Amino acid sequence: MDVLKIATAGSVDDGKSTLIGRILYDTKSLTTDKLEAIETRSKANGFDYLDFSLATDGLVAEREQGITIDVAHIYFSTKTKSYIIADTPGHIEYTRNMVTGASTSQASIILVDARKGVIEQTYRHFFINNLLRVKDVIVAINKMDLVDFSQEKYEAIKSDFEKLISKSDYKEQNITFIPVSALQGDNVVDASENTPWYRGQTLLEHLEELDAQDVYEKAEVRFPVQTVIRPKKDEFHDFRGYAGKLYGGDLSVGDEVTVLPSLTTSKVKEIFFFDQKFDTAGRGSSCTVTLEDDVNVSRGDMIVKSSEKPRVEKQLIATVCWMDNRDLNPGTNYFIQSGSSRVLAKVKNITGTVATDFSGEDTAKNSLSLNEIGKVQIQLSKPLAIDSYSKNKASGSFILIDSQTNNTSGVGFIE
């Protein structure tokens, strides 16, 4: 069964957790004891309705304040597909959490309160989805019940959001608008009689039609080597295979390949999925590859098609989202982890911070604080095989690791 990963985004009290809870309820994905707990808690809070946000807000502080703080991952299935929803916080101080939740998602749901329309935080939520190249964005205009399911209000918000879309540089992004009421269930799983003017799909119907495989976007083949397999048993005495996950495109037996950064060339001899051989591995596959020639390949190397070589460079320019309490300053050293490769890196320069409302860069600042996004120049200790993030997500992204604490301090997207 295909697995679709979805991230949610929205401002405070826009109804993200309620929407997810409604999906779980209407798809009968809540266990009996969980449903009873929601009913009990809702009554204790004096509500005459079920508070579906209780299905996702797991931290005590979240339940007490009625907000989302941490990234919660919710799992449910239909007859045709399995889903993982990252319920991410919308506050500006939790930008790093939203980036984390959206970084592995193929689709994103941005909630807009029908009463408030497009606000400053909506700009940031869309900006992050644009930055991360999330392919499918569903704009759920929520709380339509509080504006009497007004088509005029819906069209006005849609028009405002389309102005925001015009600022985007990711033109391949698919944007879908759906009027919903998470609390009452209108157009979430079942079509609503309250919006006869809306002819589109419900939220779940739209999600059911998305291709889960598209999370591994089509691009040039990149195969970061995770480990070298040498059984050293009589049955496999001379076996030498390279295991990893394939990104970008298909790899077939007989393909001419180049090993980076050594630039050694060979051909694919065999492709294994555990103990079975296949002629071709599709993008997103975890497999083991053998080569016709006995070449030197180690963990951290990358196997690519010889006709699709990436850049191999010792310096790069990237957009970095900073996730550490300690500021990022020029001259500091970190480890860069890109795929299975880790190299020592030095921050040469920070050219400025990037505004998340698409208004441009602030070049007056040359440091990054927690949750800020900026343009950074980085010097590497040895060459690294890279692509621009817009061209290939797998080889165009990295994380910065503090060499002293081993904390993940930032995430970068290569230009």
C-alpha positions in Angstrom: 0.0 0.0 0.0 1.3 3.5 -0.9 2.2 5.8 1.9 1.5 9.5 1.6 3.3 12.0 3.9 1.4 15.2 4.6 2.4 18.3 6.6 -0.1 20.8 8.1 0.4 24.5 8.6 -1.8 27.2 10.0 -1.9 30.1 12.5 -3.0 29.8 16.1 -6.5 28.5 16.4 -6.9 27.9 12.7 -8.0 24.4 13.4 -5.1 22.2 12.3 -5.4 19.6 15.1 -9.2 19.7 14.8 -9.0 19.0 11.1 -6.8 16.0 11.6 -9.0 14.7 14.4 -12.0 15.1 12.2 -10.3 13.0 9.4 -9.5 10.3 12.0 -13.0 10.3 13.3 -14.8 10.2 9.9 -12.5 7.5 8.6 -13.1 5.5 11.8 -9.4 5.5 12.6 -9.9 6.4 16.3 -9.8 3.6 18.8 -12.8 3.2 21.1 -10.8 4.2 24.2 -9.4 7.2 22.4 -12.8 8.3 21.3 -14.2 7.8 24.9 -11.3 9.9 26.2 -12.1 12.7 23.8 -15.8 12.6 24.7 -14.9 12.7 28.5 -12.4 15.5 28.1 -14.8 17.6 25.8 -17.6 17.4 28.4 -15.2 18.3 31.2 -14.2 21.4 29.2 -17.8 22.4 28.9 -18.1 21.7 25.2 -21.3 20.5 23.6 -19.3 19.0 20.8 -16.3 16.7 20.4 -13.0 18.5 20.6 -11.1 16.6 17.9 -7.9 18.5 18.6 -7.5 16.2 21.6 -6.8 13.4 19.1 -3.4 15.0 18.2 -2.3 17.4 20.9 -0.3 15.1 23.1 1.7 17.4 25.3 0.1 18.7 28.5 1.1 22.3 27.5 -0.7 21.8 24.2 -3.9 20.6 25.7 -3.8 23.4 28.4 -3.1 26.2 25.9 -5.0 24.9 23.0 -2.0 25.2 20.7 0.4 22.9 18.9 4.0 23.1 20.1 5.8 19.9 19.0 5.5 18.0 15.6 3.0 15.2 16.1 2.9 12.4 13.6 -0.5 10.8 13.1 -1.0 7.6 11.2 -4.2 6.4 9.5 -5.2 4.3 6.5 -8.0 4.0 4.0 -8.7 1.1 1.7 -6.3 2.3 -0.9 -3.6 4.3 0.9 -1.7 4.8 4.2 -1.1 8.3 5.5 1.4 10.0 7.8 0.4 13.5 8.8 2.9 15.8 10.5 0.8 18.2 12.6 3.3 21.1 12.8 3.0 24.3 14.9 2.2 27.6 13.3 3.9 30.0 15.7 6.9 31.9 14.3 9.0 30.6 17.2 8.5 27.1 16.0 9.5 27.7 12.4 12.2 25.0 12.8 9.5 22.5 13.7 7.5 23.3 10.6 10.5 22.9 8.4 11.2 19.6 10.0 7.7 18.4 9.4 7.4 19.6 5.8 10.9 18.4 4.7 9.8 14.8 4.0 6.3 15.6 2.9 4.9 15.3 -0.6 1.8 17.3 0.2 0.9 20.1 2.6 -2.3 21.4 4.0 -2.3 25.2 4.8 -5.3 26.2 6.9 -6.8 29.7 6.6 -9.4 30.9 9.0 -12.4 32.1 6.9 -13.0 34.9 9.3 -9.4 36.3 9.2 -8.4 35.5 5.6 -4.7 35.6 4.5 -2.6 37.0 7.3 1.2 37.4 7.9 1.7 33.9 9.2 0.0 32.5 6.0 2.8 34.1 4.0 5.4 32.3 6.1 3.6 28.9 5.9 3.4 29.2 2.1 7.0 30.5 1.9 8.3 27.4 3.7 6.4 25.1 1.5 7.8 27.0 -1.5 11.3 26.8 -0.1 11.0 23.0 0.5 9.5 22.4 -2.9 6.4 20.7 -1.5 4.7 19.6 -4.7 1.0 19.6 -3.7 -0.4 22.3 -1.4 -4.0 22.2 -0.3 -5.4 25.5 1.0 -8.1 24.5 3.4 -10.3 27.6 4.1 -11.6 26.5 7.4 -14.4 27.6 9.7 -16.7 28.2 6.8 -19.6 27.6 9.3 -18.7 30.8 11.1 -19.1 32.9 7.9 -22.4 31.2 6.9 -20.6 29.2 4.2 -20.3 32.4 2.2 -19.0 31.8 -1.4 -18.1 35.5 -1.5 -15.9 35.2 1.5 -14.3 32.0 0.0 -13.6 33.6 -3.3 -12.1 36.7 -1.7 -9.6 34.6 0.3 -8.8 32.5 -2.7 -8.1 35.7 -4.7 -5.8 37.0 -1.9 -3.9 33.7 -1.8 -3.5 33.6 -5.6 -1.7 37.0 -5.3 0.7 35.3 -2.9 1.2 32.4 -5.3 2.3 34.9 -8.0 5.3 35.7 -5.8 6.4 32.0 -5.8 9.4 30.8 -7.9 8.2 27.2 -7.8 5.8 27.2 -10.8 5.4 23.4 -10.8 3.6 23.5 -7.5 0.0 22.3 -7.5 -2.4 24.5 -5.5 -5.9 23.3 -4.6 -8.5 25.4 -2.7 -11.2 23.6 -0.5 -13.8 25.2 1.7 -14.1 23.2 4.9 -15.5 23.2 8.4 -13.2 20.9 10.5 -15.5 21.0 13.5 -18.6 20.0 11.6 -16.9 17.9 8.9 -18.0 19.8 5.8 -15.9 18.8 2.8 -13.3 17.0 4.9 -14.2 13.4 4.3 -17.8 13.8 3.1 -19.2 16.4 0.7 -21.1 19.2 2.3 -24.7 20.3 1.5 -23.8 23.7 2.9 -21.6 24.6 -0.1 -23.6 23.8 -3.2 -21.5 26.4 -5.0 -18.4 24.3 -4.6 -18.0 21.6 -7.2 -14.5 20.3 -6.3 -13.4 17.3 -4.3 -13.5 16.8 -0.5 -10.1 17.0 1.3 -9.8 13.2 1.6 -10.9 12.6 -2.0 -8.1 14.9 -3.2 -5.5 13.2 -1.0 -6.7 9.8 -2.3 -5.8 10.8 -5.8 -2.3 12.1 -5.1 0.5 9.9 -6.3 2.5 8.9 -3.2 5.5 8.0 -5.4 5.9 11.7 -6.4 7.6 12.4 -3.0 10.7 11.0 -4.7 10.7 13.5 -7.5 11.9 12.7 -11.0 15.5 13.9 -11.4 18.9 12.7 -12.3 19.9 9.4 -10.6 21.6 9.8 -7.2 22.6 6.7 -5.2 24.4 7.6 -1.9 26.2 4.6 -0.6 25.1 3.8 3.0 27.3 0.7 3.5 29.5 -1.8 1.7 28.2 -5.3 2.0 31.0 -8.0 2.3 29.5 -11.2 3.7 32.9 -13.0 3.7 31.2 -16.4 3.7 32.0 -19.4 1.5 28.7 -19.0 -0.4 29.4 -15.3 -1.1 33.2 -15.3 -0.9 33.8 -12.6 -3.5 30.6 -10.6 -3.1 30.9 -6.9 -2.8 27.7 -4.9 -2.9 26.8 -1.3 -2.2 23.6 -0.6 -0.3 21.6 2.6 -0.2 18.5 4.4 -1.3 18.0 5.4 -4.9 16.8 9.0 -5.7 15.9 10.8 -8.8 15.3 8.1 -11.4 15.6 4.4 -12.3 18.9 2.4 -12.3 19.2 -0.7 -14.5 21.7 -3.5 -15.0 24.1 -2.4 -17.7 23.9 1.3 -16.9 27.3 3.1 -17.1 28.0 4.7 -13.8 30.5 7.0 -12.1 31.6 6.8 -8.5 32.0 10.2 -6.8 34.2 11.9 -5.7 36.8 9.5 -7.2 35.3 9.7 -10.7 35.9 5.9 -11.2 33.7 4.5 -13.9 32.0 1.0 -14.2 28.7 -0.6 -15.1 25.9 -1.9 -13.0 26.3 -5.7 -12.8 23.4 -6.8 -10.4 20.6 -5.2 -8.4 19.4 -6.9 -5.3 16.3 -6.4 -3.1 17.4 -8.5 -0.1 18.0 -11.9 -1.7 16.1 -11.3 -5.0 17.6 -10.0 -8.2 15.9 -7.4 -10.4 16.9 -5.8 -13.7 15.8 -2.3 -12.6 15.4 -0.3 -9.4 12.9 2.5 -9.3 13.4 5.9 -7.5 12.8 5.6 -3.8 14.0 2.0 -3.7 16.3 0.7 -1.0 18.6 -1.8 -2.8 22.1 -3.3 -3.1 24.1 -2.7 -6.3 27.1 -4.6 -7.6 29.5 -3.3 -10.2 31.3 -5.1 -13.0 34.7 -3.7 -12.0 36.4 -4.1 -8.6 36.5 -0.4 -7.8 37.0 1.4 -4.5 33.6 2.5 -3.1 33.1 3.5 0.5 30.2 4.8 2.7 29.6 8.4 1.8 30.5 8.0 -1.9 27.8 8.5 -4.5 27.0 6.4 -7.6 25.5 8.3 -10.5 24.9 7.6 -14.2 27.9 8.7 -16.1 25.8 11.0 -18.3 24.2 12.7 -15.2 27.1 13.9 -13.1 26.4 16.4 -10.3 28.7 19.2 -9.3 31.7 18.2 -7.1 32.8 21.3 -5.2 34.5 22.4 -2.0 32.4 25.5 -1.4 28.7 26.1 -1.7 26.0 28.8 -1.3 22.8 27.7 0.4 19.6 29.0 2.1 19.8 27.9 5.7 17.1 27.6 8.3 18.8 28.0 11.7 17.6 25.6 14.5 20.1 26.2 17.3 19.8 28.5 20.3 23.4 29.6 19.6 23.6 32.0 16.7 25.2 31.1 13.5 28.2 33.4 12.8 30.9 33.6 10.1 34.1 31.7 11.0 32.4 28.9 12.9 33.0 25.2 12.1 30.3 22.5 11.7 29.9 19.1 10.1 27.8 19.0 6.9 25.8 15.8 6.5 24.6 15.4 3.0 23.1 11.9 2.3 25.6 9.5 3.8 28.5 11.8 3.5 29.8 13.9 6.3 32.5 16.6 5.9 33.9 19.3 8.0 32.7 22.8 7.0 33.4 26.4 7.8 30.9 29.2 7.5 32.6 31.8 5.3 29.9 34.5 5.2 26.3 35.2 5.9 25.0 37.6 3.2 21.7 38.3 4.9 18.4 37.0 6.3 15.5 36.1 4.1 12.1 37.5 4.8 9.4 34.8 4.8 6.8 37.2 3.4 8.6 37.2 0.0 9.7 40.8 0.5 13.4 39.9 -0.1 16.6 39.9 1.9 18.0 41.9 4.8 21.7 42.3 3.9 22.4 44.4 7.0 22.6 41.3 9.3 25.5 38.8 9.0 24.3 36.3 11.6 21.4 33.9 12.0 19.4 33.4 15.2 17.0 30.6 16.1 14.3 30.1 13.5 15.8 32.7 11.1 16.4 31.8 7.4 19.4 33.3 5.5 21.9 33.0 2.7 25.1 31.4 3.7 28.5 30.7 2.0 30.2 27.6 3.2 33.8 26.2 2.7 34.2 22.4 2.8 37.2 20.5 3.9 37.0 18.1 0.9 34.9 17.9 -2.3 31.2 17.0 -2.0 28.9 15.8 -4.8 26.0 18.3 -4.8 23.1 19.6 -6.9 20.9 22.6 -6.5 17.9 21.8 -4.3 15.5 22.9 -7.0 17.1 20.3 -9.3 17.4 17.4 -6.9 16.2 17.4 -3.3 18.4 14.4 -2.2 21.7 15.8 -3.2 20.7 19.5 -2.8 20.0 19.5 0.9 22.1 19.0 4.0 22.1 19.5 7.8 24.7 21.3 9.9 25.9 19.4 12.9 27.5 21.1 15.9 30.9 19.4 16.3 30.9 19.9 20.1 27.3 18.9 21.0 26.5 16.8 18.0 23.2 18.6 17.8 21.5 19.3 14.4 21.9 23.1 14.3 20.5 23.9 10.9 19.2 22.6 7.5 20.4 23.9 4.2 19.1 24.1 0.6 21.9 24.5 -2.0 21.5 27.0 -4.7 
